[in-house]
């Protein structure tokens, strides 16, 4: 393993810390997982992402809006991170 120093702004550091706390791991482990996902190709096809967004526009025009608070979002993100970690 090689040591690398990077500079993060306050928001980046806070987000990494929040995710690390939710996962019970370190900030470094979260960064390594994000890098691994990117190198695996999971996050680098911007054109495909934009095409999917364009195709889905208006798909839920009849959907009922539901209000969520930050707790709902945090719980959802924690579930997503745990699913991703199990890959």
Buried (B, 14 or more C-beta within 10 A) or exposed (E): EEEEEEEEEEEEEEBBBBBBEBBEBEBEBBBEBBEEBEEEEEEEEEEEEEEEEEEEEEEEEEEEEEEEEEEEEEEEBBEEBEEEEEE
